[in-house]
């Protein structure tokens, strides 16, 4: 059973949602039947994509100022909102340092994640980029930061470079974003279970667990171990048990 997650590295609730989902999965008896697939999403593609280390006048915008400008609120109000998110993250076991976070276009990071997905490491890539952004205050517009996160994920230097130069990976990012629009997804995180149930936002673990249980029960009906409706009776097995 697939759990697809539309997410953006710049979204603080996406990292919290990831942790809450993982907490639910730890309690879920059918977790061996679940595959998670991360999907790209961009909350603000208008942020300049050029890396700050290459800019003629590099300006690393404070995330509270960015939030204030975007929402039309005061800097103090934005800082209070970020403080509340930091406390929410703490309850999920995450250590946010939003005062160090650097506003950057996430498209290049998504390209690296798309490469990692081809290697079966999409989940680890998401984790590494989230940590780099929200905990370590790394600039995701910096190619060296992207390289470091990619290497930590298990990609080679050549693979990270290819993800940033090969249009195939840009295309995959755009396809995920287009699919989100087709499904009516307007915000992230957005979890889709078996293309039937969905959870929007960083819901508590109990909500994820309930949905996992419901979705897997239906998935098992659609994908039975045996195609037969079996009526039991006395029989023998290859290991010598007869009853």
KEGUSE-243433 format. One record per residue: residue number from 0; residue in one letter; x, y, z of N, C-alpha, C, O in turn. Coordinates in steps of 0.1 Angstrom, whole numbers, plus 2048, in hexadecimal, padded with zeros to 3 digits. Example, Ala and Ser with C-alpha at 12.3 -4.5 7.8 and 13.67 -1.06 7.14 Angstrom:
0 A 884 7C7 84E 87B 7D3 84E 884 7DF 84E 88E 7DF 855
1 S 880 7EA 847 889 7F5 847 881 800 84F 886 80B 850
//
This chain:
0 X 808 7F4 800 800 800 800 809 80C 800 812 80E 808
1 X 806 816 7F7 80E 822 7F6 808 82D 7FE 7FC 82F 7FF
2 X 811 834 805 80D 841 80C 815 84B 804 822 84C 806
3 X 80E 854 7FD 815 85F 7F5 814 86C 7FD 80A 86F 803
4 X 81F 873 7FE 820 87F 806 825 88B 7FD 830 88B 7F9
5 X 81C 895 7FB 820 8A1 7F5 826 8AA 800 81F 8AC 80A
6 X 832 8AF 7FD 839 8B6 808 843 8C0 802 848 8BF 7F6
7 X 846 8CB 809 850 8D5 805 85A 8D6 810 856 8D7 81C
8 X 867 8D6 80D 871 8D7 817 870 8E4 81F 874 8E4 82B
9 X 86A 8EF 81A 868 8FB 821 85D 8FB 82B 85B 905 832
10 X 855 8F1 82B 848 8F0 833 84B 8EA 841 84F 8DE 842
11 X 84A 8F2 84B 84D 8ED 859 844 8E2 85D 847 8D9 865
12 X 837 8E3 858 82D 8D9 85C 830 8CB 855 82B 8C1 85A
13 X 837 8CC 84A 83A 8BF 843 843 8B6 84B 842 8AA 84B
14 X 84D 8BC 851 857 8B5 859 850 8AF 866 852 8A4 86A
15 X 847 8B7 86C 83F 8B3 877 836 8A8 873 834 89E 87A
16 X 82F 8A9 867 827 89F 862 82E 892 860 829 887 863
17 X 83A 893 85B 842 887 858 845 880 866 844 873 866
18 X 848 887 870 84B 881 87D 83E 87A 883 83F 870 889
19 X 833 881 882 827 87C 887 823 86F 880 81E 866 886
20 X 824 86F 873 821 864 86B 82A 858 86F 826 84D 870
21 X 837 85B 871 841 850 875 83D 84B 883 83F 83F 885
22 X 839 853 88C 834 84F 899 829 845 898 828 83C 89F
23 X 81F 848 88F 814 840 88D 818 832 886 813 828 88A
24 X 822 833 87D 826 827 876 82D 81E 880 82C 811 87E
25 X 834 823 88A 83A 81B 894 830 812 89C 833 807 8A1
26 X 824 817 89D 819 810 8A5 811 807 89B 808 800 8A0
27 X 813 808 88E 80B 802 885 810 7F4 882 81B 7F2 87D
28 X 808 7EA 884 80C 7DC 882 80E 7D8 874 815 7CE 871
29 X 808 7DF 86A 80A 7DC 85C 814 7E4 855 813 7E5 849
30 X 81E 7EA 85C 827 7F3 856 82F 7ED 84B 834 7F4 842
31 X 831 7E0 84B 839 7D9 841 832 7DA 833 838 7D7 829
32 X 825 7DC 833 81E 7DD 827 81D 7EB 821 816 7ED 817
33 X 823 7F5 827 822 803 824 82F 808 81D 83A 806 822
34 X 82D 80F 812 838 815 80B 835 824 80A 82A 828 806
35 X 83E 82D 80F 83C 83B 80E 843 841 802 84E 83D 7FF
36 X 83C 84A 7FB 841 850 7EF 840 85F 7F0 835 864 7F2
37 X 84B 866 7F0 84B 874 7F2 849 87B 7E5 84F 878 7DB
38 X 841 886 7E5 83D 88D 7D9 841 89C 7DB 840 8A2 7E6
39 X 846 8A2 7D0 84B 8B0 7D1 83F 8BA 7D1 835 8B7 7CA
40 X 841 8C5 7D8 838 8D0 7D8 83F 8DC 7DB 849 8DC 7E3
41 X 83B 8E7 7D6 842 8F4 7D9 837 8FE 7DE 82E 901 7D7
42 X 83A 903 7EA 831 90D 7F0 833 91B 7EA 829 922 7E9
43 X 83F 91E 7E6 842 92B 7E0 84D 92A 7D6 859 92C 7D9
44 X 849 926 7C9 853 925 7BF 858 932 7BA 861 932 7B2
45 X 852 93D 7BF 857 94A 7BB 864 94F 7C1 86A 958 7BD
46 X 868 947 7CC 875 94B 7D2 880 949 7C8 881 93E 7C1
47 X 889 952 7C6 894 951 7BD 89C 943 7BE 89F 940 7C9
48 X 89E 93D 7B3 8A4 92F 7B4 8B3 930 7B4 8BA 926 7B8
49 X 8B9 93C 7B1 8C7 93D 7B0 8CD 93B 7BE 8C8 940 7C8
50 X 8D8 934 7BF 8DE 931 7CC 8E4 93E 7D1 8EA 946 7CA
51 X 8E2 940 7DE 8E7 94C 7E5 8F6 94E 7E4 8FA 95A 7E4
52 X 8FD 943 7E3 90C 945 7E3 910 94A 7D6 91C 94F 7D4
53 X 907 94A 7CB 90B 94F 7BE 905 95D 7BC 907 963 7B1
54 X 8FD 962 7C5 8F6 96E 7C3 900 97A 7C4 909 979 7CC
55 X 8FE 984 7BC 907 990 7BC 905 997 7CA 90F 99D 7CF
56 X 8F9 998 7CF 8F7 99E 7DC 8EF 994 7E5 8E3 995 7E7
57 X 8F6 98A 7EA 8EF 97F 7F1 8E7 984 7FE 8ED 98B 806
58 X 8DB 981 7FE 8D2 985 80A 8CB 978 80E 8C3 973 807
59 X 8CE 974 81A 8C8 968 820 8BC 96D 829 8BE 971 834
60 X 8B0 96D 823 8A5 973 82A 8A1 96A 836 8A0 95E 836
61 X 89E 971 841 899 96B 84D 88B 966 84B 883 96C 845
62 X 889 95A 850 87C 953 84D 870 95B 853 865 95A 84E
63 X 872 961 85F 867 969 865 864 975 85C 858 979 85B
64 X 86E 97B 857 86B 987 84E 864 982 841 85B 989 83C
65 X 869 977 83C 862 971 830 854 96E 833 84B 972 82B
66 X 851 968 83E 843 965 842 83B 972 844 82F 972 840
67 X 841 97C 84A 83A 988 84C 836 98F 83F 82B 994 83D
68 X 840 98F 836 83D 995 829 833 98E 821 82A 993 81A
69 X 833 980 821 82A 978 81A 81C 978 81F 812 978 817
70 X 81A 979 82C 80D 97A 832 808 988 835 7FC 989 839
71 X 810 992 834 80C 99F 836 80A 9A2 845 800 9A9 849
72 X 813 99C 84D 812 99E 85C 81F 9A4 861 828 9A5 859
73 X 81F 9A8 86E 82B 9AD 873 836 9A3 875 833 997 876
74 X 842 9A7 876 84D 99E 879 84B 997 886 84E 98B 887
75 X 846 99E 890 844 999 89D 83A 98D 89D 83B 983 8A3
76 X 82F 990 895 824 985 894 82A 979 88D 827 96E 891
77 X 832 97B 883 838 970 87C 842 968 885 842 95C 885
78 X 849 96F 88D 853 969 896 84B 961 8A1 84F 956 8A4
79 X 83F 966 8A5 837 95E 8AE 832 951 8A8 831 947 8AF
80 X 82E 952 89B 829 946 894 834 93C 893 831 930 895
81 X 840 940 890 84B 937 88F 84F 931 89C 853 925 89D
82 X 84D 939 8A7 850 933 8B5 846 928 8B8 849 91E 8BE
83 X 839 92A 8B4 82F 920 8B6 831 914 8AF 82F 909 8B4
84 X 836 915 8A2 839 90A 89A 845 902 8A0 845 8F6 8A0
85 X 84F 909 8A5 85A 903 8AC 856 8FA 8B7 85C 8F0 8B9
86 X 84C 8FF 8BF 847 8F8 8CB 840 8EB 8C6 841 8E0 8CC
87 X 838 8ED 8BB 831 8E1 8B5 83B 8D7 8B0 839 8CB 8B2
88 X 846 8DB 8AA 850 8D2 8A5 856 8CB 8B1 859 8BF 8B0
89 X 859 8D2 8BC 85F 8CC 8C8 856 8C0 8CD 85C 8B6 8D2
90 X 849 8C2 8CD 840 8B7 8D1 841 8AB 8C9 83D 8A0 8CD
91 X 846 8AD 8BC 847 8A1 8B3 856 89C 8B3 859 893 8AC
92 X 85E 8A2 8BC 86C 89D 8BE 876 8A4 8B4 880 89E 8B2
93 X 872 8AF 8AF 87B 8B6 8A5 880 8C3 8AC 87A 8C9 8B4
94 X 88C 8C6 8A7 893 8D2 8AD 894 8DC 8A2 89E 8DC 89A
95 X 88B 8E6 8A1 88A 8F0 897 893 8FC 89C 892 900 8A8
96 X 89A 902 892 8A1 90F 895 89D 918 889 8A5 91B 881
97 X 891 91D 88A 88B 925 87F 892 933 87E 892 939 874
98 X 899 937 889 8A0 943 889 8AC 942 87F 8B1 94C 87B
99 X 8B1 936 87D 8BC 934 874 8B8 930 865 8C0 930 85C
100 X 8AB 92D 864 8A6 928 857 8A8 933 84C 8A6 93F 84E
101 X 8AD 92E 840 8AF 937 835 8A5 935 82A 8A3 929 825
102 X 89E 93F 826 894 93E 81C 89A 93B 80E 8A3 942 80A
103 X 896 930 808 89C 92C 7FB 892 924 7F3 889 91E 7F8
104 X 894 925 7E6 88B 91D 7DD 88E 90E 7DF 89A 90A 7DF
105 X 884 906 7E0 886 8F8 7E3 887 8EF 7D7 889 8E3 7D8
106 X 886 8F5 7CB 886 8EC 7BF 892 8E3 7BD 890 8D8 7BA
107 X 89E 8E9 7C0 8AA 8E1 7BE 8AA 8D5 7C8 8AF 8CA 7C5
108 X 8A6 8D8 7D4 8A5 8CD 7DE 89C 8C2 7DA 89F 8B6 7DC
109 X 891 8C6 7D4 887 8BC 7CF 88E 8B4 7C4 88B 8A8 7C2
110 X 896 8BA 7BC 89D 8B2 7B1 8A6 8A7 7B7 8A6 89C 7B2
111 X 8AD 8AB 7C1 8B6 8A1 7C8 8AD 896 7CE 8B1 88A 7CE
112 X 8A2 899 7D4 899 88F 7DA 894 886 7CF 892 87A 7D2
113 X 890 88B 7C4 88B 883 7B9 896 879 7B5 893 86D 7B2
114 X 8A3 87D 7B4 8AD 873 7B2 8AE 869 7BC 8AF 85D 7BA
115 X 8AD 86D 7C9 8AE 864 7D4 8A2 859 7D3 8A4 84E 7D7
116 X 897 85E 7CF 88B 855 7CD 88E 849 7C4 88A 83E 7C6
117 X 896 84C 7B9 89A 841 7B0 8A3 837 7B6 8A5 82C 7B1
118 X 8A9 83B 7C1 8B2 832 7C9 8AC 82C 7D5 8B2 825 7DD
119 X 89F 82E 7D7 897 829 7E2 89A 831 7EF 898 82B 7FA
120 X 89F 83D 7EE 8A3 845 7FA 89C 852 7FB 8A1 85B 801
121 X 890 852 7F6 888 85F 7F6 885 863 804 885 86F 807
122 X 881 85A 80D 87E 85D 81B 88A 863 822 889 86D 829
123 X 896 85D 820 8A2 862 827 8A5 86F 821 8AA 878 829
124 X 8A4 872 814 8A7 87F 80F 89E 889 815 8A3 894 818
125 X 891 887 816 888 890 81C 88D 894 82A 88D 89F 82E
126 X 890 889 832 895 88B 840 8A1 894 840 8A2 89E 848
127 X 8AB 892 837 8B7 899 837 8B5 8A8 833 8BB 8B1 839
128 X 8AC 8AA 82A 8AA 8B8 826 8A2 8BF 830 8A4 8CB 833
129 X 898 8B9 836 891 8BF 841 89A 8C3 84D 899 8CE 852
130 X 8A3 8BA 850 8AC 8BD 85B 8B5 8C8 858 8B8 8D1 860
131 X 8BA 8C8 84C 8C3 8D3 847 8BD 8E0 848 8C3 8EA 84C
132 X 8B0 8E1 844 8A9 8EE 844 8A4 8F2 851 8A7 8FE 855
133 X 89D 8EA 858 896 8EE 864 89F 8ED 871 89D 8F5 87A
134 X 8A8 8E4 871 8B1 8E2 87D 8BE 8E9 87C 8C3 8F0 885
135 X 8C4 8E7 870 8D2 8EC 86E 8D3 8FA 868 8DE 900 868
136 X 8C8 8FF 863 8C8 90C 85D 8D0 90D 850 8D6 917 84D
137 X 8D0 902 848 8D8 902 83C 8D1 909 831 8C4 909 830
138 X 8D8 90E 828 8D3 916 81C 8D1 90C 810 8DB 907 80A
139 X 8C4 908 80E 8C2 8FE 803 8C3 904 7F5 8C1 8FD 7EB
140 X 8C7 911 7F4 8CA 917 7E7 8D9 915 7E4 8DE 919 7DA
141 X 8E0 90F 7EE 8EF 90E 7ED 8F2 900 7E7 8ED 8F6 7ED
142 X 8F9 8FF 7DC 8FC 8F2 7D6 904 8E9 7DF 901 8DD 7DF
143 X 90C 8EE 7E7 914 8E6 7F1 90B 8DF 7FB 90D 8D4 7FF
144 X 901 8E7 7FF 8F7 8E1 809 8EF 8D6 803 8ED 8CB 809
145 X 8EB 8D8 7F6 8E4 8CD 7EF 8ED 8C1 7ED 8E8 8B6 7EF
146 X 8F9 8C3 7EA 902 8B8 7E9 904 8B0 7F6 904 8A4 7F6
147 X 906 8B8 801 908 8B1 80E 8FC 8A9 811 8FD 89D 816
148 X 8F0 8AE 80F 8E4 8A7 813 8E2 89A 80A 8DE 890 80E
149 X 8E6 89C 7FD 8E5 891 7F4 8EF 886 7F8 8EB 87A 7F7
150 X 8FB 889 7FB 905 87F 7FF 901 878 80C 903 86C 80D
151 X 8FB 87F 816 8F6 879 822 8EB 86F 81F 8E9 866 826
152 X 8E4 871 814 8D9 869 810 8DE 85C 809 8D6 852 808
153 X 8EA 85C 805 8F0 851 7FF 8F2 852 7F0 8F7 849 7E9
154 X 8EF 85E 7EB 8F2 861 7DD 901 864 7DB 908 869 7E4
155 X 906 862 7CF 913 865 7CB 914 874 7C7 90A 87A 7C4
156 X 920 879 7C7 921 887 7C2 91C 889 7B4 916 893 7B1
157 X 91F 87F 7AC 91B 87F 79E 90B 87F 79D 905 885 794
158 X 905 877 7A5 8F6 876 7A5 8F0 883 7AA 8E5 887 7A4
159 X 8F6 88A 7B4 8F0 897 7B8 8F1 8A1 7AD 8E8 8A8 7AA
160 X 8FD 8A1 7A6 8FF 8AA 79B 8F5 8A7 790 8F0 8B1 789
161 X 8F3 89B 78D 8EA 897 782 8DC 89C 786 8D4 8A0 77D
162 X 8D8 89A 792 8CA 89E 796 8C8 8AD 794 8BD 8B2 791
163 X 8D3 8B5 795 8D2 8C3 794 8D4 8C8 785 8D1 8D4 782
164 X 8D8 8BF 77C 8DB 8C3 76F 8D2 8BC 764 8CF 8C1 75A
165 X 8CD 8B0 768 8C5 8A8 75F 8B6 8AD 760 8B1 8AD 76B
166 X 8B1 8B1 755 8A3 8B6 755 899 8AC 759 88D 8AF 75C
167 X 89C 89F 759 893 895 75D 88E 897 76B 883 894 76E
168 X 897 89B 774 894 89D 782 88C 8A9 784 883 8AA 78D
169 X 88E 8B3 77C 886 8BF 77D 878 8BC 778 86E 8C0 77E
170 X 877 8B3 76E 86A 8AF 768 862 8A7 773 856 8A9 774
171 X 869 89E 77B 862 896 785 85D 89F 790 852 89D 795
172 X 864 8AA 793 85F 8B3 79E 852 8BA 799 848 8BA 7A0
173 X 853 8BF 78C 847 8C5 786 83B 8BC 785 830 8C0 786
174 X 83E 8AF 782 833 8A6 780 82C 8A4 78E 820 8A3 78E
175 X 833 8A3 799 82D 8A1 7A6 825 8AE 7A9 81A 8AC 7AF
176 X 82A 8B9 7A6 822 8C6 7A9 816 8C6 7A0 80B 8CB 7A5
177 X 817 8C2 794 80B 8C2 78B 801 8B8 790 7F5 8BB 790
178 X 805 8AD 795 7FC 8A2 79A 7F5 8A8 7A6 7E9 8A5 7A8
179 X 7FC 8AF 7AF 7F6 8B5 7BA 7EA 8BE 7B7 7E0 8BE 7BD
180 X 7ED 8C6 7AC 7E2 8CF 7A7 7D6 8C7 7A2 7CB 8CB 7A4
181 X 7D9 8BC 79B 7CE 8B4 796 7C6 8AD 7A1 7BA 8AB 79F
182 X 7CC 8AA 7AC 7C5 8A4 7B7 7BF 8AE 7C1 7B9 8AB 7CA
183 X 7C1 8BB 7BE 7BB 8C5 7C6 7C3 8C8 7D3 7BD 8CE 7DC
184 X 7D0 8C4 7D3 7D8 8C7 7DF 7DD 8D5 7DF 7E3 8DA 7D6
185 X 7D9 8DD 7E9 7DC 8EB 7EA 7E6 8EE 7F5 7EC 8F9 7F5
186 X 7E9 8E5 7FE 7F2 8E7 809 7F9 8DA 80D 7F4 8CF 80A
187 X 804 8DB 813 80C 8D0 818 80F 8D1 827 80F 8DC 82C
188 X 812 8C5 82D 813 8B8 828 805 8B2 824 7FB 8B6 82A
189 X 804 8AA 81A 7F8 8A3 816 7FB 894 814 803 891 80A
190 X 7F6 88C 81C 7F8 87E 81C 7EC 877 815 7E1 879 818
191 X 7EF 86E 80B 7E5 867 804 7E8 858 806 7F2 853 803
192 X 7DE 851 80B 7DF 843 80F 7D7 83B 804 7CB 83B 803
193 X 7DF 833 7FD 7D9 829 7F3 7D0 830 7E9 7C6 82A 7E4
194 X 7D2 83D 7E7 7CA 845 7DD 7BB 845 7E1 7B3 847 7D8
195 X 7B8 844 7EE 7AB 844 7F3 7A8 84D 7FE 79E 854 7FF
196 X 7B1 84D 808 7B0 856 813 7BB 860 814 7C6 85E 80E
197 X 7B9 86B 81A 7C3 876 81B 7C3 87C 828 7B9 87E 82F
198 X 7CF 881 82C 7D0 889 838 7D7 896 834 7E2 895 82E
199 X 7D2 8A1 837 7D8 8AE 834 7DD 8B4 841 7D6 8B5 84B
200 X 7EA 8B9 840 7F0 8BF 84C 7F7 8B6 855 7F7 8A9 853
201 X 7FD 8BC 85F 805 8B4 869 7FC 8AF 874 7FC 8B4 87F
202 X 7F4 8A5 871 7EA 89F 87A 7F2 897 885 7FD 893 883
203 X 7EC 895 890 7F2 88D 89B 7F4 87E 897 7EC 87A 88E
204 X 7FD 877 89D 7FF 869 899 7F2 860 899 7F1 858 891
205 X 7E9 863 8A3 7DD 85B 8A3 7D5 85C 896 7CF 852 892
206 X 7D5 867 890 7CD 869 884 7D4 861 878 7CD 85B 870
207 X 7E1 861 878 7E8 859 86E 7E6 84A 870 7E4 843 867
208 X 7E6 846 87D 7E5 838 880 7D7 833 87C 7D6 828 876
209 X 7CD 83B 87F 7BF 837 87B 7BE 835 86C 7B7 82C 867
210 X 7C3 83F 865 7C2 83E 856 7CA 833 850 7C6 82C 847
211 X 7D6 830 856 7DE 825 851 7D6 818 853 7D6 810 84A
212 X 7D0 816 85F 7C9 80A 862 7BD 808 858 7BB 7FD 853
213 X 7B6 813 856 7AA 812 84D 7AF 810 83E 7A8 807 837
214 X 7B9 817 83A 7BE 815 82C 7C3 807 82A 7C1 801 81F
215 X 7CB 802 833 7D1 7F5 831 7C7 7EA 831 7C8 7E0 82A
216 X 7BD 7EB 83A 7B2 7E1 83A 7AB 7E0 82C 7A9 7D5 828
217 X 7A9 7EB 826 7A3 7EB 819 7AD 7E6 80E 7A9 7DF 805
218 X 7B9 7EA 810 7C3 7E6 806 7C5 7D7 806 7C6 7D1 7FC
219 X 7C4 7D1 812 7C6 7C2 813 7BA 7BB 80C 7BC 7B0 807
220 X 7AE 7C1 80D 7A3 7BB 806 7A5 7BB 7F7 7A1 7B2 7F0
221 X 7AB 7C5 7F2 7AE 7C7 7E4 7BA 7BF 7DF 7BB 7BC 7D3
222 X 7C3 7BC 7E9 7CF 7B4 7E6 7D1 7A9 7EF 7DA 7A8 7F7
223 X 7C8 79F 7EE 7C9 793 7F8 7D5 78B 7F5 7DA 78A 7EA
224 X 7DA 785 800 7E6 77C 7FE 7E2 770 7F5 7EA 76C 7ED
225 X 7D6 76B 7F6 7D1 760 7EE 7C5 765 7E6 7BD 76D 7EB
226 X 7C4 761 7D9 7B9 766 7D1 7AC 75E 7D4 7A1 761 7CF
227 X 7AD 754 7DE 7A1 74C 7E0 79A 74F 7ED 7A0 754 7F7
228 X 78D 74D 7EE 785 74E 7FA 786 73F 800 77E 737 7FB
229 X 78E 73D 80A 791 72F 80E 788 72B 81A 786 732 823
230 X 783 71F 818 77C 718 823 785 70E 829 789 705 821
231 X 789 70F 835 793 706 83B 78E 6F8 83F 782 6F6 841
232 X 797 6EF 840 795 6E1 844 7A2 6DA 847 7AC 6E0 845
233 X 7A1 6CD 84B 7AD 6C5 84E 7B7 6C5 842 7B3 6C3 836
234 X 7C4 6C8 844 7CD 6C8 839 7DB 6C6 83F 7DE 6C7 84B
235 X 7E5 6C4 836 7F3 6C2 839 7FB 6CD 832 7F8 6D1 827
236 X 806 6D1 839 80F 6DB 833 81D 6D4 831 820 6CA 836
237 X 825 6DB 828 832 6D5 825 83B 6D2 831 845 6CA 830
238 X 839 6DA 83C 842 6D8 848 83D 6CC 850 843 6CA 85B
239 X 833 6C4 84B 82F 6B8 853 824 6BA 85C 820 6B0 863
240 X 81E 6C6 85D 813 6C8 866 806 6C4 85F 803 6C9 855
241 X 7FF 6BB 866 7F2 6B6 860 7E7 6B8 86B 7E9 6B2 876
242 X 7DD 6C0 869 7D2 6C1 872 7C5 6C5 86B 7BB 6C7 872
//
